[in-house]
Amino acid sequence: MWINEKLRRVPSAINDSANRRTFLRQTAKGSVAVACGASLRSQLLMAARQEGGHPLAPVPSHFPAGAQNLIIVNLTGGLSHIDSFDYKPRLQADHGKTLDWRGRPFFVNASPFKFSPRGENNLMVSELFPHLGNIVDDLAIIRSMYNDHISHGQATLSMHCGLTTIPMPSLGSWISYGLGTQNLDLPPFVVLAAKLPYMGNQVWDSSFLPAYHTGTRLIPGNDPVPYLKSPIESVSLRALEQAMLQKMNQRHLKDSQLDPQLRARMSTFATAAGMMKLAPQVLDVHSETRETLADFGIGSGDNQSIAWQLLAARRLVENGVRVVEVVHTGSGANWDSHGDMQHHRQRANDLDRPLAALILDLKKRGLLEETLVVICTEFGRAPAGTKNEKGRNHHNSAFTCMLAGGGVRAGAIYGKSDEYGNLVAENMVHVHDLHATILHLMGLDHERLTYRFGGRDFRLTDVHGQVVKQILT
């Protein structure tokens, strides 16, 4: 009972009487806190066992979880379902035909890619994904997804935050809030993003949840965490500065109750210091075996590719990071293939091998059972458009997402779109349902994981969402 109340009734970051200026000041402090601080992991872990201890200390889940960690692979721009994992023979047969669609001409455009049966279920998989086709029996594929908006920004917000209109706390932030972290020296929620996705950092923001649940963005390259560099080069002087700051903070925490956010800022100081020490080691994927690097397709000196990011994601969860999101914007462009579907070929060529390698690597290490991998996109692409059109437009009425590991039933194929891939024909799965399912696999009841703000209880799924039990083990 105490656990449930703790999850329901964690005090708001801002009470009803707090004004906008106070909110902005407190949020800014929480953000700046990531840039400096002292490593107090042992003391914080001890304090975490006491009431009022470290705010990111692990919290028991609502029920036994299928997964302890989550890796989200975000294919920003819109992966075409009908050119990847949702083969439509009728689409191929009726290429060029004109059909009436709500009083307007509907020019059917076939897929330019070949499909072949893969796995025990003989699932038809596009030539774009030969490596994922090899492991299709390890995936659960939902082919009846739909979203509420057809524009990138709003659909991306929905996929991350549950609503199309207002930037709410992100999925990763909710999981950080609900479960805490397994390593206080690293952030609970990390985002690997070479480029910003649609809506920028709003998609990993904690919104009204405490600022320390916000995703920490790492930028692939030579300096993934540049804001953690200390202006003080001397290790001994830096340690002295951190010790003095910690002493002052402890005194203020003891003597004053005027700043309820101080404990949170102290925790982010410590996390930042831990990152300064651990992040370079964790992100050094070249310490992996030659075999592992070859499996992912990582060459000498590579510290930017999607292959590097996916292997870094495995190393982050292996070191206790609760949620890692990898934003695949592609090399030079994202998945928004309006002009020519052949652009999907390069995006897939970048992603297919390392993504399959990630799942196989987790499986080989015994980590897939406790790590949920979610491969998602904000919407699909339209099966028709203007006559002889080479590209495809946005399509939110039917698309595909995939999951693996962490309590997911391997080989499951759920839902069905119509004969053209235009509308969901069976077992509709809204984004709210996907979120409810992910939270369930992490041991969280989406209806009980709430946060009181502005006089009402909020949750990721608002007043919606059903767990897709058919894809669970």
C-alpha positions in Angstrom: 0.0 0.0 0.0 2.8 2.4 0.9 4.5 1.7 -2.5 1.3 2.6 -4.4 0.7 5.8 -2.4 4.3 6.8 -3.0 3.9 6.4 -6.8 0.6 8.2 -6.7 1.4 11.0 -4.3 5.0 12.1 -4.9 4.8 15.9 -4.1 4.5 18.1 -7.2 7.5 19.9 -8.5 5.3 23.0 -8.4 2.4 23.4 -6.0 -0.8 25.2 -7.0 0.4 28.5 -5.5 3.8 28.6 -7.2 4.0 31.3 -9.8 5.6 31.0 -13.2 8.8 32.8 -12.2 9.4 30.4 -9.4 8.8 27.5 -11.8 11.2 28.7 -14.4 13.8 29.4 -11.8 13.5 26.0 -10.2 13.5 24.2 -13.6 16.6 26.2 -14.7 18.4 25.2 -11.5 17.5 21.6 -12.1 18.9 21.8 -15.6 22.1 23.6 -14.7 22.7 21.1 -11.9 23.6 18.5 -14.5 26.8 20.4 -15.3 28.7 20.1 -12.0 28.8 18.3 -8.6 30.5 15.7 -6.4 30.4 12.0 -6.5 28.7 10.7 -3.4 27.3 7.4 -4.7 27.9 5.3 -1.5 26.4 7.9 0.8 23.5 8.5 -1.6 22.7 4.8 -1.9 22.7 4.7 1.9 20.4 7.7 2.1 18.2 6.2 -0.6 17.2 3.5 1.9 15.7 6.1 4.2 12.5 8.1 3.9 13.3 11.3 2.0 16.5 9.9 0.6 17.8 10.3 -3.0 14.9 11.2 -5.3 16.1 8.8 -8.0 16.6 5.8 -5.7 15.0 2.6 -7.1 11.3 2.2 -6.4 9.5 -1.2 -6.4 7.2 -1.7 -9.4 3.5 -2.2 -9.1 3.9 -5.9 -10.0 6.7 -8.2 -11.2 8.1 -6.7 -14.3 9.0 -8.4 -17.6 11.7 -5.8 -18.2 14.0 -3.7 -16.0 15.3 -1.5 -18.8 14.0 0.0 -22.0 15.7 0.9 -25.3 13.6 2.9 -27.7 14.7 3.1 -31.4 12.8 6.1 -32.9 12.7 6.1 -36.7 11.8 9.7 -37.0 10.1 10.9 -40.2 7.8 7.9 -40.8 8.9 4.4 -41.8 6.6 3.0 -44.5 4.8 0.0 -43.2 3.8 -1.2 -46.6 7.4 -1.2 -47.8 8.8 -3.0 -44.8 6.8 -5.5 -42.6 3.2 -5.2 -43.9 3.2 -6.8 -47.4 0.1 -6.1 -49.5 -0.3 -8.3 -52.6 -3.4 -6.3 -53.6 -1.3 -3.1 -53.6 1.1 -4.7 -56.0 -1.6 -6.1 -58.2 -3.6 -2.8 -58.5 -0.6 -0.5 -59.1 -1.8 2.5 -61.2 -5.5 1.9 -60.7 -7.7 4.7 -59.7 -10.1 4.1 -56.8 -12.6 6.4 -55.2 -11.5 7.4 -51.7 -13.9 9.7 -49.9 -14.9 11.3 -53.1 -11.3 11.8 -54.4 -9.2 9.8 -56.8 -7.0 7.3 -55.2 -4.0 6.3 -57.3 -2.6 3.0 -56.0 1.2 2.9 -55.8 2.9 -0.5 -55.4 6.0 -1.0 -53.3 9.2 -0.8 -55.4 10.8 -3.4 -53.1 10.8 -7.1 -53.2 9.4 -9.2 -50.3 10.2 -12.7 -49.3 8.9 -15.1 -46.5 11.0 -15.1 -43.3 10.9 -17.0 -40.0 8.6 -19.7 -38.8 5.5 -17.8 -39.7 6.7 -17.1 -43.2 6.2 -13.4 -42.6 6.8 -11.4 -45.8 9.7 -9.0 -45.1 11.0 -6.4 -47.5 14.4 -6.6 -49.1 15.2 -3.4 -47.1 15.6 -5.4 -43.9 17.5 -8.7 -44.6 19.1 -8.8 -41.1 15.9 -8.0 -39.2 14.3 -10.6 -41.4 16.8 -13.2 -40.1 15.6 -12.5 -36.5 11.9 -11.9 -37.2 11.0 -14.8 -34.8 12.5 -12.7 -32.0 10.2 -9.8 -32.7 6.6 -9.0 -31.8 5.1 -6.9 -34.7 2.1 -4.7 -34.3 0.6 -4.0 -37.8 -2.5 -2.1 -36.6 -1.0 1.1 -35.1 -2.7 4.4 -35.5 -2.1 8.0 -34.3 -4.2 11.0 -33.9 -2.3 13.5 -36.2 -0.8 13.4 -39.6 1.8 16.1 -39.0 5.3 15.2 -37.9 5.5 17.5 -34.8 2.1 16.5 -33.3 2.5 12.8 -34.1 6.0 12.8 -32.6 4.7 14.4 -29.4 1.9 11.8 -29.3 4.3 8.9 -29.7 6.5 10.3 -26.9 4.2 12.1 -24.6 0.7 10.9 -25.2 -0.9 14.1 -26.5 -0.6 15.8 -29.9 -1.3 19.4 -28.6 0.7 20.0 -25.4 4.3 18.8 -24.5 3.6 16.5 -21.6 6.1 14.4 -19.7 7.8 11.9 -22.0 7.5 8.1 -21.7 11.1 7.9 -20.5 10.5 10.6 -17.8 7.4 8.7 -16.6 9.4 5.5 -16.2 12.2 7.3 -14.4 9.6 8.8 -12.1 7.9 5.4 -11.5 11.0 3.2 -11.0 14.0 5.4 -10.3 17.4 4.4 -11.5 19.8 1.5 -11.0 23.0 3.6 -11.1 23.0 7.0 -9.3 26.2 8.0 -11.1 24.4 8.0 -14.5 21.1 9.6 -15.5 18.0 7.4 -15.4 17.0 8.5 -19.0 19.5 9.1 -21.8 18.8 10.1 -25.4 21.4 9.5 -28.2 20.5 12.0 -30.9 22.9 13.2 -33.6 20.2 15.6 -34.7 17.1 16.9 -33.0 13.9 15.1 -34.0 10.6 16.9 -34.7 9.6 19.1 -31.7 13.2 19.1 -30.5 14.0 18.3 -26.8 10.3 18.6 -25.9 10.0 14.9 -26.7 12.3 13.9 -23.8 11.3 16.6 -21.4 9.9 15.9 -18.0 7.4 18.8 -18.2 5.7 19.1 -14.8 7.5 16.1 -13.4 10.7 17.0 -11.4 13.5 18.2 -13.6 15.8 15.3 -12.8 13.5 13.0 -14.8 14.3 14.9 -18.0 16.2 12.9 -20.6 19.9 13.7 -20.9 20.9 14.1 -24.5 24.2 12.7 -25.6 25.5 13.9 -29.0 27.4 11.2 -30.9 30.9 12.3 -31.8 34.2 13.2 -30.1 32.5 15.1 -27.3 29.1 13.6 -26.5 28.7 15.4 -23.2 30.5 18.8 -23.7 28.5 20.5 -20.9 30.1 18.3 -18.3 33.6 19.7 -18.7 34.8 21.4 -15.6 36.6 24.8 -16.0 38.9 23.6 -13.2 41.5 21.3 -14.7 43.2 20.2 -11.4 41.6 17.0 -10.1 42.5 17.9 -6.5 41.1 21.4 -6.8 37.9 20.2 -8.4 37.4 17.7 -5.6 38.0 20.4 -3.0 35.4 22.6 -4.8 32.9 19.8 -4.9 33.4 18.9 -1.2 32.9 22.6 -0.2 29.8 22.8 -2.3 28.4 19.6 -0.8 29.1 20.8 2.7 27.3 24.1 2.0 24.3 22.3 0.5 24.0 19.9 3.4 24.1 22.8 5.9 21.4 24.6 3.9 19.3 21.5 3.7 19.5 21.0 7.5 18.9 24.6 8.5 16.4 25.8 5.9 13.1 24.4 4.5 12.7 27.4 2.1 13.9 25.5 -0.9 12.2 22.1 -1.4 14.1 21.6 -4.7 17.6 21.5 -3.0 17.7 17.8 -2.5 16.9 17.3 -6.2 19.6 19.7 -7.3 22.1 17.9 -5.0 21.2 14.6 -6.6 21.8 16.0 -10.1 25.2 17.4 -8.9 26.2 13.9 -7.9 24.9 12.4 -11.1 26.8 14.9 -13.2 30.0 14.1 -11.3 29.4 10.4 -11.9 28.9 11.0 -15.6 32.2 12.9 -15.8 33.9 9.7 -14.5 31.8 6.9 -16.0 30.4 8.3 -19.3 33.7 8.2 -21.2 34.2 4.5 -20.1 30.6 3.5 -20.9 30.6 5.2 -24.3 34.0 3.7 -25.3 32.5 1.0 -27.5 35.9 0.2 -29.0 36.7 -1.6 -25.7 34.3 -4.3 -27.0 35.6 -7.4 -28.8 36.4 -7.4 -32.4 33.6 -9.9 -33.0 31.0 -7.6 -31.4 32.2 -4.5 -33.3 32.1 -6.6 -36.5 28.6 -7.8 -35.8 27.4 -4.2 -35.4 29.4 -3.0 -38.4 31.5 -0.5 -36.4 34.7 0.5 -38.0 37.9 1.9 -36.5 37.4 5.3 -34.9 33.6 5.3 -35.5 31.9 7.2 -32.7 28.9 8.7 -34.5 27.0 6.1 -36.7 23.7 4.5 -35.8 25.7 1.3 -35.2 27.8 3.1 -32.6 24.7 4.6 -31.0 22.9 1.2 -30.7 26.0 -0.5 -29.1 26.3 2.5 -26.8 22.7 2.0 -25.8 23.4 -1.6 -24.8 26.4 -0.4 -22.7 24.3 2.3 -21.0 21.5 -0.1 -19.9 24.2 -2.6 -19.0 25.5 0.0 -16.6 22.2 0.8 -15.0 20.6 3.4 -17.1 16.9 2.7 -17.0 15.7 4.2 -20.4 17.8 4.9 -23.5 16.3 6.4 -26.6 18.2 6.3 -29.9 16.9 8.8 -32.4 17.6 7.6 -36.0 17.5 10.7 -38.2 19.5 8.9 -40.9 22.6 10.0 -42.7 21.7 13.3 -44.4 17.9 12.8 -44.1 15.3 11.0 -42.1 12.6 8.5 -43.0 10.3 11.2 -44.5 10.4 9.9 -48.1 8.1 12.2 -50.0 10.0 12.5 -53.2 11.3 9.0 -53.7 10.9 5.8 -51.7 14.4 4.7 -52.7 15.5 7.1 -50.0 14.3 4.4 -47.6 17.0 2.1 -49.0 19.8 4.2 -47.5 18.0 4.7 -44.2 17.4 0.9 -43.9 21.0 0.1 -45.0 22.3 2.2 -42.1 19.9 0.7 -39.5 19.2 -2.9 -40.4 22.4 -4.7 -39.5 23.2 -2.9 -36.2 19.6 -3.1 -35.0 19.5 -6.9 -35.6 22.9 -7.1 -34.0 21.7 -5.2 -30.9 18.9 -7.7 -30.3 21.1 -10.7 -30.9 23.8 -9.2 -28.7 21.4 -8.7 -25.8 20.1 -12.2 -26.3 23.6 -13.7 -26.3 24.5 -11.8 -23.0 21.3 -12.9 -21.3 20.1 -9.3 -21.2 17.2 -9.5 -23.6 14.9 -11.1 -21.0 15.3 -7.9 -18.9 15.6 -5.3 -21.6 12.6 -4.2 -23.7 13.5 -3.0 -27.2 10.8 -0.8 -28.9 11.2 0.1 -32.5 8.7 2.8 -33.4 7.9 5.7 -35.8 5.4 8.5 -35.6 3.3 7.2 -38.5 3.5 5.2 -41.7 3.3 6.2 -45.3 0.3 6.4 -47.7 -0.4 3.5 -50.1 -1.6 6.0 -52.8 -1.2 9.5 -54.0 -0.8 11.2 -57.3 -0.4 9.1 -60.4 3.1 7.6 -60.9 4.2 9.2 -57.6 7.6 7.9 -56.5 7.4 8.9 -52.9 4.7 8.5 -50.2 3.0 11.0 -48.0 2.3 10.9 -44.2 -0.1 8.2 -43.1 -1.4 8.0 -39.5 -4.4 5.7 -40.1 -2.3 2.5 -40.1 1.3 1.8 -39.5 3.7 -0.7 -37.8 5.8 -0.8 -34.6 7.9 -3.7 -33.3 9.0 -4.9 -29.8 11.5 -7.5 -28.6 12.6 -8.9 -25.2 11.4 -8.0 -21.8 8.3 -10.1 -21.5 7.3 -9.8 -25.2 6.0 -12.9 -27.0 8.7 -13.6 -29.6 7.2 -14.2 -33.1 3.9 -12.6 -32.3 2.1 -10.8 -35.2 -0.8 -8.7 -33.9 -3.4 -6.6 -35.8 -4.0 -6.2 -39.5 -4.4 -3.3 -41.9 -6.7 -3.5 -44.9 -5.7 -4.9 -48.3 -4.0 -1.7 -49.3 -2.5 -0.9 -45.9 -4.7 2.2 -45.7 -6.8 1.6 -42.6 -6.7 -0.7 -39.6 -8.9 -3.8 -40.4 -8.4 -5.8 -37.1 -7.3 -5.1 -33.5 -6.6 -1.3 -33.6 -3.7 -0.2 -31.4 -3.6 3.4 -30.5 -0.5 5.1 -29.2 -2.1 5.1 -25.8 -2.4 1.3 -26.0 1.3 1.0 -26.9 2.3 3.2 -24.0 0.1 1.2 -21.6 1.7 -2.0 -22.9 5.3 -0.6 -22.5 4.5 0.5 -18.9 3.0 -2.9 -18.1 6.1 -4.7 -19.3 8.1 -2.4 -17.0 6.0 -3.4 -14.1 3.9 -0.3 -14.0 0.1 0.0 -14.1 -0.6 3.0 -16.5 -3.8 3.8 -14.5 -2.0 4.0 -11.2 1.2 5.8 -12.3 -0.1 9.4 -11.8 1.3 12.8 -10.8 -0.8 15.6 -9.2 -0.3 18.9 -10.9 -2.5 21.9 -11.3 -5.3 20.4 -9.2 -5.7 17.1 -11.0 -3.9 13.7 -11.5 -2.1 13.3 -14.8 -0.9 10.1 -16.4 0.9 9.2 -19.6 -2.2 7.6 -21.2 -4.6 10.4 -20.0 -7.9 8.6 -19.6 -7.3 6.0 -22.3 -5.1 3.0 -23.0 -5.5 -0.8 -23.0 -2.6 -3.3 -22.6 -2.1 -5.4 -25.7 -2.0 -8.7 -23.8 -1.8 -10.8 -27.0 1.9 -9.9 -27.5 2.9 -10.7 -23.9 4.5 -13.9 -22.8 
